Amino acid sequence: MDLDIVVPVREGAANEQLRFALRSWAAHLPHGRVWVVGHRPAWAVGVQHIPTRQRGTKYENTTLAVRTACEHAAVSSRFLLANDDMFVMKPLVEMPVLHRGPVRNVETYYAAGDYLRGMRETRDLLADLGHPDPLSYELHVPMPLDKAGMLDALDVARHLDVVHKRTLYGNLTQLGGAEIRDVKIMRRSPGGYTEDDVFLSTMPDSFAAGHVGAYIRRTFAEPGPYETRRA
């Protein structure tokens, strides 16, 4: 049985990245239902919707979205956790388990800020729980997980305001997987990816005005089953 896809979506814009992410999943990623948690854009059809109140930070809002999905009886007991900027560029038989390597190495890419603080606090929590050299699962690719395991991980980290929930879950459940580089493309100019890459992710600017965004839009030029047809 194919896993459902759960995607937290922030309030606000029309979200063209989500439109093309949905097209890519429909074309290349075997799945059951798609669950949009939080905000559903007006153009999105054929998806399940779980509304949430988005009154916290972006980290708190996404954690609430994941918890809400895990607690929802109709969501499959195992599902793929995705973001609205994750694109699957080549056909898959199923989504593999992937990680970014040891957290201690990933830390070196970041200078400061809440994200790095959350990474370190999650790392320290995992060390306290018997995982002294944890792997980072903070990749911009869909992640297979089970609801019960993620709820346990979120309960353990209730005291953290910026929890790296993928990393916490992956280590607590000893998920394993294969190591890859992160696929996020932040710049407008060419480079950083090839047309052989299976996964891509973008920033709003690199999607809207960058070389990578143009490539994604060309690849998935036709509307998919999860959107209204434009006039």
LUMTI-155935 format. One line per 8 residues: number of its first residue (from 1); their letters; for each residue x, y, z of N, C-alpha, C. Coordinates in Angstrom, 1 decimal, always signed. Atoms other than C-alpha are relative to their C-alpha. Example, Ala and Ser with C-alpha at 12.3 -4.5 7.8 and 13.67 -1.06 7.14 Angstrom:
BEGIN
1 = AS = +0.9:-1.2:+0.0:+12.3:-4.5:+7.8:+0.9:+1.2:+0.0  -0.9:-1.1:+0.0:+13.7:-1.1:+7.1:-0.8:+1.1:+0.8
END
This chain:
BEGIN
1 = MDLDIVVP = +0.8:-1.2:+0.0:+0.0:+0.0:+0.0:+0.9:+1.3:+0.0  -0.8:-1.2:+0.1:+1.4:+3.4:-1.0:-0.3:+0.9:+1.2  +0.1:-0.9:-1.2:+2.1:+5.9:+1.8:-0.7:+1.3:-0.4  +0.5:-1.4:+0.2:+0.1:+9.1:+2.1:+1.2:+1.0:+0.1  -0.9:-1.1:-0.1:+2.0:+12.4:+1.7:-0.6:+1.0:+0.9  +0.4:-1.1:-0.9:+1.8:+15.0:+4.5:+0.9:+1.2:-0.3  -0.8:-1.2:+0.3:+2.9:+18.5:+3.6:-0.6:+1.2:+0.8  +0.4:-1.2:-0.7:+2.7:+21.4:+6.1:+0.1:+1.2:-1.0
9 = VREGAANE = +0.1:-1.1:+0.9:+1.7:+24.6:+4.2:-0.3:+1.3:+0.8  +0.2:-1.3:-0.7:+2.1:+28.2:+5.5:-1.2:+0.8:-0.5  +1.0:-0.9:+0.5:-0.6:+30.8:+5.3:+0.5:+1.0:-1.0  -0.4:-1.1:+0.8:-0.5:+33.4:+2.6:-0.1:-0.2:-1.4  -0.1:-0.2:+1.4:+0.7:+33.4:-0.9:-0.6:-1.2:-0.8  +0.5:+1.0:+0.9:-0.5:+31.4:-3.9:+0.8:-1.3:+0.0  -0.9:+1.1:-0.2:+2.5:+29.1:-3.4:+0.1:-0.9:-1.3  -0.3:+0.7:+1.2:+3.6:+28.1:-6.9:+1.0:-1.1:+0.2
17 = QLRFALRS = -0.8:+1.2:-0.2:+6.3:+25.9:-5.5:-0.8:-1.2:+0.4  +0.9:+1.2:-0.3:+3.6:+23.7:-4.0:-0.7:-0.5:-1.2  +0.7:+0.4:+1.2:+1.8:+23.6:-7.3:+0.9:-1.0:-0.8  -0.9:+0.8:+0.7:+4.9:+22.2:-9.0:+0.5:-1.2:+0.8  -0.3:+1.1:-0.8:+5.8:+20.0:-6.1:-1.0:-1.1:-0.2  +1.1:+0.9:+0.2:+2.4:+18.4:-6.4:+0.0:-0.7:-1.4  -0.1:+0.6:+1.3:+2.9:+17.9:-10.1:+1.1:-1.0:-0.1  -1.1:+1.0:+0.0:+6.2:+16.2:-9.5:-0.3:-1.3:+0.8
25 = WAAHLPHG = +0.4:+1.2:-0.8:+4.8:+13.9:-6.8:-1.0:-0.9:-0.8  +1.0:+0.7:+0.8:+1.8:+13.0:-9.1:+0.7:-0.8:-1.1  -0.6:+0.7:+1.1:+4.2:+12.1:-11.9:+1.0:-1.0:+0.4  -1.2:+0.8:-0.2:+7.1:+10.4:-10.1:+0.0:-0.7:+1.4  -0.1:+0.6:-1.4:+6.4:+9.5:-6.4:-1.3:-0.8:+0.3  +1.2:+0.8:-0.4:+4.0:+6.6:-5.7:-0.5:+0.4:+1.4  +0.5:-0.4:-1.3:+1.7:+7.6:-2.9:-1.5:-0.2:+0.0  +1.4:+0.1:-0.2:-1.8:+7.3:-1.5:-0.6:+1.4:-0.1
33 = RVWVVGHR = +0.6:-1.3:+0.0:-3.6:+10.5:-0.5:+1.1:+1.1:+0.3  -0.8:-1.2:-0.4:-2.0:+14.0:-0.2:-0.8:+0.8:+1.1  +0.6:-0.8:-1.1:-2.7:+15.8:+3.1:+0.7:+1.3:+0.1  -0.5:-1.4:-0.2:-2.2:+19.6:+3.1:-0.4:+0.4:+1.4  +0.3:-0.3:-1.4:-1.9:+20.6:+6.8:+0.4:+1.5:+0.2  -0.2:-1.5:-0.2:-2.3:+24.3:+7.6:-0.9:+0.7:-1.0  +0.7:-0.8:+1.0:-3.3:+26.4:+4.6:-0.1:-0.7:-1.3  +0.2:+0.6:+1.4:-4.8:+25.1:+1.4:-0.2:+1.1:-1.0
41 = PAWAVGVQ = +0.2:-1.0:+1.0:-4.4:+27.4:-1.6:-1.3:-0.3:-0.7  +1.3:+0.1:+0.7:-7.6:+28.1:-3.5:+0.0:-0.9:-1.2  -0.1:+0.8:+1.3:-6.3:+26.3:-6.6:+0.2:-1.5:+0.3  -0.3:+1.4:-0.3:-5.5:+23.0:-4.8:-1.3:-0.8:+0.1  +1.1:+0.9:+0.0:-8.0:+20.2:-5.5:+0.4:-1.4:+0.1  -0.3:+1.4:+0.0:-8.1:+16.5:-4.9:+1.0:-0.3:+1.2  -0.8:+0.2:-1.2:-6.1:+16.9:-1.7:-0.8:+0.0:+1.3  +0.7:-0.1:-1.3:-7.2:+16.3:+1.9:+0.6:+1.2:+0.7
49 = HIPTRQRG = -0.4:-1.2:-0.6:-7.0:+19.3:+4.1:-0.2:-0.1:+1.5  +0.1:-0.1:-1.5:-6.3:+19.6:+7.9:+0.4:+1.4:+0.4  -0.4:-1.3:-0.4:-6.5:+23.2:+9.0:+0.7:+0.1:+1.3  -0.6:-0.2:-1.3:-4.3:+24.4:+11.8:+0.1:+1.5:+0.2  -0.2:-1.4:-0.3:-3.9:+27.7:+13.6:+1.5:+0.3:+0.0  -1.4:-0.3:+0.2:-0.6:+29.2:+12.6:+0.4:+1.3:+0.8  -0.2:-1.2:-0.8:+0.1:+31.6:+15.5:+1.4:+0.0:+0.6  -1.4:+0.0:-0.5:+3.7:+30.6:+16.4:+1.0:+0.3:-1.0
57 = TKYENTTL = -1.1:-0.1:+0.9:+7.1:+30.7:+14.8:-0.2:-1.0:-1.1  +0.1:+1.0:+1.1:+7.6:+28.8:+11.5:+0.3:-1.4:+0.5  -0.4:+1.3:-0.5:+9.2:+26.1:+13.5:-1.1:-0.6:+0.9  +1.2:+0.4:-0.8:+6.3:+25.9:+16.0:-1.1:-0.4:-0.9  +1.1:+0.3:+0.9:+3.8:+25.9:+13.2:+0.2:-1.3:-0.7  -0.2:+1.3:+0.7:+5.4:+23.0:+11.3:+0.0:-1.1:+1.0  +0.1:+1.1:-1.0:+5.8:+21.0:+14.5:-1.5:-0.3:+0.3  +1.4:+0.2:-0.3:+2.1:+21.5:+15.2:-0.6:-0.7:-1.2
65 = AVRTACEH = +0.5:+0.6:+1.2:+1.3:+20.5:+11.6:+0.3:-1.5:+0.0  -0.4:+1.5:+0.0:+3.3:+17.2:+11.9:-0.8:-0.7:+1.1  +0.7:+0.7:-1.1:+1.7:+16.4:+15.3:-1.4:-0.2:-0.3  +1.5:+0.1:+0.4:-1.8:+17.1:+14.0:-0.2:-1.1:-1.0  +0.1:+1.1:+1.0:-1.2:+14.8:+11.0:+0.1:-1.4:+0.7  -0.2:+1.2:-0.7:+0.1:+12.1:+13.3:-1.2:-0.4:+0.9  +1.1:+0.2:-0.8:-2.9:+12.4:+15.5:-1.3:-0.2:-0.8  +1.2:+0.1:+0.8:-5.4:+12.3:+12.6:-0.2:-1.4:-0.4
73 = AAVSSRFL = +0.2:+1.4:+0.2:-7.0:+8.9:+12.3:+0.0:-0.4:-1.5  +0.2:+0.4:+1.4:-7.5:+9.0:+8.5:+1.4:+0.1:-0.7  -1.3:+0.0:+0.6:-3.8:+9.7:+7.7:+0.6:-1.4:+0.2  -0.5:+1.4:+0.0:-2.0:+6.4:+6.9:+1.0:-0.1:+1.2  -0.9:+0.1:-1.2:+0.0:+5.0:+9.9:+1.4:+0.2:-0.3  -1.3:-0.4:+0.5:+3.2:+5.4:+7.8:-0.3:+1.0:-1.1  +0.3:-0.9:+1.1:+3.4:+8.4:+5.6:+1.4:+0.7:-0.4  -1.2:-0.8:+0.4:+5.9:+10.6:+3.7:-0.2:+1.4:+0.4
81 = LANDDMFV = +0.0:-1.4:-0.4:+6.7:+13.9:+5.3:+0.7:+0.8:-1.0  -0.6:-0.8:+1.1:+7.3:+16.5:+2.6:-0.1:+1.5:+0.4  +0.2:-1.5:+0.0:+7.7:+20.3:+2.3:-0.5:+0.4:-1.3  +0.6:-0.4:+1.2:+6.1:+22.4:-0.3:+1.0:+0.5:-1.0  -1.0:-0.4:+1.0:+9.4:+23.1:-2.0:+0.9:-1.2:-0.3  -0.7:+1.3:+0.3:+10.5:+19.4:-2.6:-0.5:-0.6:-1.3  +0.4:+0.5:+1.4:+10.5:+18.2:-6.2:+0.6:-1.3:-0.2  -0.5:+1.3:+0.4:+10.9:+14.6:-7.3:+0.1:+0.0:-1.6
89 = MKPLVEMP = -0.2:-0.3:+1.4:+12.4:+14.9:-10.8:+0.1:-1.2:-0.9  -0.1:+1.3:+0.7:+12.7:+11.2:-11.8:-1.0:-1.0:+0.6  +0.9:+1.0:-0.6:+10.3:+8.3:-11.4:+0.7:-0.9:+1.1  -0.5:+0.9:-1.1:+10.7:+6.3:-8.2:-1.0:-1.2:+0.1  +0.8:+1.2:-0.4:+9.4:+2.8:-7.2:-0.6:+0.3:+1.3  +0.4:-0.4:-1.4:+9.2:+4.0:-3.6:+1.1:+1.0:+0.5  -0.9:-1.0:-0.5:+10.8:+6.8:-1.6:+1.0:-0.7:+0.9  -1.0:+0.6:-0.9:+14.1:+5.7:-0.1:+0.2:+0.9:+1.3
97 = VLHRGPVR = -0.4:-0.7:-1.2:+15.3:+6.7:+3.4:+1.4:+0.6:-0.2  -1.2:-0.8:+0.3:+18.0:+9.4:+3.1:+0.4:+0.8:+1.2  -0.4:-0.9:-1.0:+20.1:+11.4:+5.5:+1.2:+0.8:-0.5  -1.0:-0.9:+0.4:+22.7:+14.1:+5.4:+1.4:-0.2:+0.6  -1.3:+0.3:-0.7:+25.5:+12.5:+7.4:-0.1:+0.5:+1.5  +0.0:-0.4:-1.4:+26.5:+13.3:+11.0:-0.3:+1.4:+0.3  +0.4:-1.4:-0.4:+25.0:+16.4:+12.7:+1.3:+0.8:+0.2  -1.3:-0.8:-0.3:+28.6:+17.4:+13.7:+0.6:+0.6:-1.3
105 = NVETYYAA = -0.5:-0.5:+1.3:+29.5:+17.8:+10.0:-1.0:+1.1:-0.5  +1.0:-0.9:+0.5:+26.2:+19.6:+9.1:+0.1:+1.3:+0.7  -0.1:-1.3:-0.7:+26.7:+22.2:+11.8:+0.9:+1.0:-0.6  -1.0:-0.9:+0.5:+29.7:+23.6:+10.0:-0.5:+0.9:-1.1  +0.5:-0.8:+1.1:+27.5:+24.9:+7.2:-0.8:+1.3:+0.5  +0.8:-1.0:-0.5:+25.7:+27.3:+9.5:+0.8:+0.9:+1.0  -0.8:-0.9:-0.9:+27.1:+30.4:+11.3:-0.7:+0.3:+1.3  +0.8:-0.4:-1.2:+24.3:+31.4:+13.7:-1.4:-0.1:-0.3
113 = GDYLRGMR = +1.4:-0.1:+0.2:+20.6:+31.7:+14.2:-0.8:-1.1:+0.7  +0.9:+0.9:-0.7:+17.6:+29.8:+15.5:+0.2:-1.4:-0.6  -0.1:+1.3:+0.6:+18.1:+26.9:+13.0:+1.2:-0.7:+0.6  -1.2:+0.6:-0.5:+21.6:+26.2:+14.2:-0.2:-0.3:+1.5  +0.3:+0.3:-1.5:+20.5:+26.5:+17.9:-0.8:-1.2:+0.1  +0.9:+1.2:-0.1:+17.7:+24.0:+17.3:+0.8:-1.3:-0.4  -0.8:+1.1:+0.3:+20.2:+21.7:+15.6:+0.8:-0.5:+1.1  -0.8:+0.3:-1.1:+22.5:+21.8:+18.5:-0.8:-0.5:+1.2
121 = ETRDLLAD = +0.8:+0.5:-1.1:+19.8:+21.4:+21.1:-0.6:-1.4:-0.3  +0.4:+1.4:+0.4:+18.4:+18.4:+19.2:+1.1:-1.0:+0.1  -1.2:+0.9:-0.1:+21.9:+16.9:+19.0:+0.2:-0.3:+1.5  -0.3:+0.2:-1.5:+22.4:+17.4:+22.8:-1.1:-0.9:+0.6  +1.0:+0.9:-0.5:+19.0:+15.8:+23.5:+0.2:-1.4:-0.4  -0.3:+1.4:+0.4:+19.9:+12.8:+21.4:+1.1:-0.6:+0.7  -1.1:+0.5:-0.8:+23.2:+12.5:+23.2:-0.4:-0.4:+1.4  +0.5:+0.4:-1.3:+21.4:+12.5:+26.5:-0.8:-1.3:-0.1
129 = LGHPDPLS = +0.9:+1.2:+0.2:+19.1:+9.7:+25.1:+0.8:-1.2:-0.6  -0.9:+1.2:+0.4:+22.1:+7.5:+24.1:+0.4:+0.0:-1.4  -0.5:-0.1:+1.4:+22.9:+8.8:+20.6:+1.0:+1.1:-0.1  -1.0:-1.1:-0.2:+26.2:+10.6:+21.0:+0.5:+0.6:-1.4  -0.4:-0.5:+1.3:+26.9:+11.0:+17.2:-1.1:-0.2:-1.0  +1.2:+0.2:+0.8:+23.5:+11.4:+15.6:+0.2:+0.4:-1.5  +0.1:-0.4:+1.4:+22.8:+11.6:+11.9:-1.0:+1.1:-0.2  +0.9:-1.0:+0.3:+21.1:+14.6:+10.4:-1.0:-0.5:-1.1
137 = YELHVPMP = +1.0:+0.3:+1.0:+17.8:+13.9:+8.5:-0.6:+1.3:-0.6  +0.5:-1.3:+0.4:+17.3:+17.6:+7.7:+0.3:+0.2:-1.5  -0.2:-0.2:+1.5:+17.3:+17.1:+3.9:-1.3:+0.5:-0.6  +1.2:-0.5:+0.7:+14.9:+18.7:+1.5:-0.5:-1.0:-1.0  +0.6:+1.1:+0.7:+13.5:+15.4:+0.3:-1.1:-0.6:+0.9  +1.0:+0.7:-0.8:+10.4:+13.5:+1.4:+0.6:-1.1:+0.9  -0.6:+1.0:-1.0:+11.0:+11.3:+4.5:-1.1:-1.0:+0.4  +1.0:+1.0:-0.5:+9.1:+8.0:+5.3:+0.1:+0.0:+1.5
145 = LDKAGMLD = +0.1:+0.1:-1.5:+8.0:+7.8:+8.9:-1.3:-0.6:+0.4  +1.2:+0.5:-0.6:+5.5:+6.2:+11.2:-0.5:+1.0:+1.0  +0.6:-1.0:-0.9:+3.0:+8.2:+13.2:+0.4:-0.2:+1.5  -0.2:+0.3:-1.4:+3.6:+6.5:+16.5:+1.4:+0.5:+0.4  -1.4:-0.4:-0.2:+7.4:+7.0:+16.3:+0.2:+1.5:+0.0  -0.1:-1.4:+0.0:+7.1:+10.6:+15.4:-0.7:+0.7:+1.2  +0.7:-0.5:-1.2:+4.6:+11.3:+18.2:+0.9:-0.2:+1.2  -1.0:+0.2:-1.2:+7.1:+9.8:+20.7:+1.1:+1.0:-0.1
153 = ALDVARHL = -1.1:-0.9:+0.1:+9.9:+11.9:+19.3:-0.5:+1.4:+0.4  +0.5:-1.3:-0.3:+7.8:+15.1:+19.5:-0.3:+0.2:+1.5  +0.2:-0.1:-1.4:+6.8:+14.3:+23.1:+1.3:+0.1:+0.8  -1.3:-0.1:-0.7:+10.4:+13.8:+24.1:+0.6:+1.5:-0.1  -0.6:-1.3:+0.3:+11.2:+17.3:+22.6:-0.9:+1.1:+0.3  +1.0:-1.1:-0.3:+8.3:+19.3:+24.0:+0.6:+1.3:+0.5  -0.7:-1.1:-0.6:+10.7:+21.6:+25.8:+0.8:+0.8:-1.0  -0.8:-0.7:+1.0:+12.5:+22.6:+22.5:-1.0:+0.8:-0.9
161 = DVVHKRTL = +0.9:-0.8:+0.9:+11.0:+25.5:+20.5:+0.4:-0.1:-1.4  -0.4:+0.2:+1.4:+13.1:+24.7:+17.4:+0.6:-1.4:+0.0  -0.4:+1.4:+0.0:+13.2:+20.9:+17.3:+0.3:-0.4:-1.4  -0.3:+0.6:+1.3:+14.8:+19.2:+14.4:-0.7:-1.4:+0.0  +0.9:+1.1:-0.3:+12.0:+16.7:+14.3:+0.4:-1.2:-0.9  -0.4:+1.1:+0.8:+13.2:+14.6:+11.3:+1.3:-0.7:+0.6  -1.2:+0.5:-0.6:+16.6:+14.2:+12.9:-0.3:-0.8:+1.3  +0.4:+0.7:-1.3:+15.1:+13.3:+16.3:-0.6:-1.3:-0.3
169 = YGNLTQLG = +0.7:+1.2:+0.3:+12.8:+10.8:+14.8:+0.9:-1.1:-0.6  -0.9:+1.0:+0.7:+15.4:+9.2:+12.5:+1.0:-0.7:+0.9  -1.0:+0.6:-0.9:+17.9:+8.6:+15.3:-0.7:-0.8:+1.1  +0.7:+0.8:-1.1:+15.4:+7.5:+18.0:-0.5:-1.3:-0.6  +0.6:+1.3:+0.6:+13.9:+4.9:+15.6:+1.1:-0.8:-0.8  -1.1:+0.6:+0.7:+17.4:+4.0:+14.2:-0.4:-0.3:-1.4  +0.5:+0.1:+1.4:+16.1:+4.6:+10.7:+1.0:-0.4:-1.0  -1.0:+0.4:+1.0:+19.4:+4.3:+8.9:-0.2:+0.8:-1.3
177 = GAEIRDVK = +0.2:-0.6:+1.3:+19.3:+5.1:+5.2:+1.4:+0.3:-0.6  -1.2:-0.4:+0.8:+21.8:+6.4:+2.6:+0.3:+1.4:+0.1  -0.4:-1.4:-0.1:+23.8:+9.6:+2.8:+0.0:+0.7:-1.3  -0.1:-0.8:+1.2:+23.3:+12.3:+0.2:+0.3:+1.4:+0.4  -0.1:-1.4:-0.3:+24.1:+16.0:+0.0:-1.4:+0.6:+0.0  +1.3:-0.7:+0.1:+21.3:+18.4:+0.5:-0.2:+0.5:-1.4  +0.3:-0.3:+1.4:+19.5:+19.3:-2.7:-0.6:+1.4:-0.2  +0.5:-1.3:+0.1:+18.4:+22.8:-1.9:+0.9:+0.9:-0.8
185 = IMRRSPGG = -0.6:-0.9:+0.9:+19.3:+25.3:-4.6:-0.4:+1.4:+0.3  +0.3:-1.4:-0.5:+19.5:+28.9:-3.3:+0.2:+1.1:-0.9  -0.4:-1.1:+0.9:+20.9:+30.9:-6.2:-0.8:-0.1:-1.3  +0.7:-0.1:+1.3:+19.4:+32.1:-9.5:+0.9:-0.6:-1.1  -0.9:+0.4:+1.1:+22.5:+31.3:-11.6:+0.0:-1.5:-0.1  -0.1:+1.4:+0.2:+23.1:+27.9:-13.1:+1.0:-0.7:+0.9  -0.9:+0.8:-0.8:+24.9:+25.2:-11.2:-0.6:-0.5:+1.3  +0.4:+0.6:-1.3:+24.6:+23.2:-8.0:-0.9:-1.3:-0.2
193 = YTEDDVFL = +0.8:+1.2:+0.3:+22.5:+20.5:-9.8:+0.2:-0.4:-1.4  +0.0:+0.4:+1.4:+22.2:+18.5:-13.0:-1.3:-0.6:-0.3  +1.3:+0.5:+0.5:+19.3:+17.2:-15.0:-0.1:-1.5:+0.3  +0.0:+1.4:-0.5:+20.2:+13.7:-13.7:-0.5:-0.1:+1.4  +0.4:+0.1:-1.4:+19.3:+14.6:-10.1:-1.4:-0.5:+0.1  +1.3:+0.6:-0.3:+16.4:+12.7:-8.7:-0.9:+1.0:+0.8  +0.7:-0.9:-0.9:+15.5:+15.3:-6.1:+0.6:+1.5:-0.1  -0.4:-1.4:+0.0:+15.6:+19.1:-6.1:-0.9:+0.8:+1.0
201 = STMPDSFA = +0.8:-0.9:-0.9:+14.4:+21.9:-3.7:+0.5:+1.4:-0.3  -0.3:-1.4:+0.3:+14.4:+25.7:-4.1:-0.4:+0.9:+1.1  +0.4:-1.1:-0.8:+14.1:+28.9:-2.3:-1.1:+0.7:-0.8  +0.9:-0.7:+0.8:+11.2:+31.2:-3.3:+0.6:+0.8:-1.2  -0.6:-0.8:+1.1:+13.6:+33.4:-5.3:+0.6:-0.9:-1.1  -0.6:+0.9:+1.0:+15.5:+30.6:-7.0:-1.0:-0.7:-0.8  +1.1:+0.6:+0.8:+12.2:+29.0:-8.0:-0.6:+1.0:-1.0  +0.7:-1.0:+0.8:+10.6:+32.2:-9.3:+0.9:+0.6:-1.1
209 = AGHVGAYI = -0.8:-0.7:+0.9:+13.6:+33.8:-11.0:+1.3:-0.7:-0.3  -1.3:+0.7:+0.2:+16.4:+31.2:-11.1:+0.0:-1.0:-1.2  -0.2:+1.1:+1.0:+17.8:+28.7:-13.6:-0.7:-1.3:+0.4  +0.6:+1.3:-0.5:+16.6:+25.8:-11.4:-1.5:+0.1:-0.1  +1.5:-0.2:+0.0:+13.0:+27.2:-11.2:-0.5:-0.2:-1.5  +0.4:+0.2:+1.4:+12.8:+27.4:-15.0:+0.1:-1.4:-0.5  -0.1:+1.5:+0.3:+14.0:+23.8:-15.3:-1.1:-0.8:+0.6  +1.1:+0.7:-0.6:+11.4:+22.6:-12.9:-1.3:+0.3:-0.7
217 = RRTFAEPG = +1.3:-0.4:+0.7:+8.6:+24.5:-14.6:-0.1:-0.6:-1.4  +0.0:+0.7:+1.3:+9.7:+23.1:-18.0:-0.3:-1.5:+0.1  +0.1:+1.4:-0.2:+9.8:+19.6:-16.6:-1.5:-0.4:+0.3  +1.3:+0.3:-0.4:+6.3:+19.8:-15.2:-1.0:+1.1:-0.5  +0.8:-1.1:+0.7:+4.6:+22.1:-17.7:-1.5:-0.2:+0.0  +1.4:+0.3:+0.1:+1.3:+20.3:-17.8:-0.7:+0.0:+1.4  +0.7:+0.0:-1.3:-1.3:+20.8:-14.9:-0.1:-1.5:+0.4  +0.2:+1.3:-0.6:-1.6:+17.8:-12.6:-1.3:-0.2:+0.6
225 = PYETRRA = +1.3:+0.3:-0.5:-4.5:+16.2:-10.8:-0.3:+0.7:+1.3  +0.2:-0.7:-1.2:-4.1:+18.4:-7.7:-0.2:+1.5:-0.1  +0.2:-1.4:+0.2:-5.0:+21.7:-9.2:-1.1:+0.3:-0.9  +1.0:-0.5:+1.0:-7.7:+23.6:-10.9:+0.7:+0.4:-1.3  -0.5:-0.4:+1.3:-7.2:+24.2:-14.6:-0.1:+1.5:-0.1  +0.0:-1.4:+0.2:-6.2:+27.7:-15.4:-0.8:+0.3:-1.3  +0.7:-0.4:+1.2:-8.4:+29.6:-17.9:+1.0:+0.3:-1.1
END
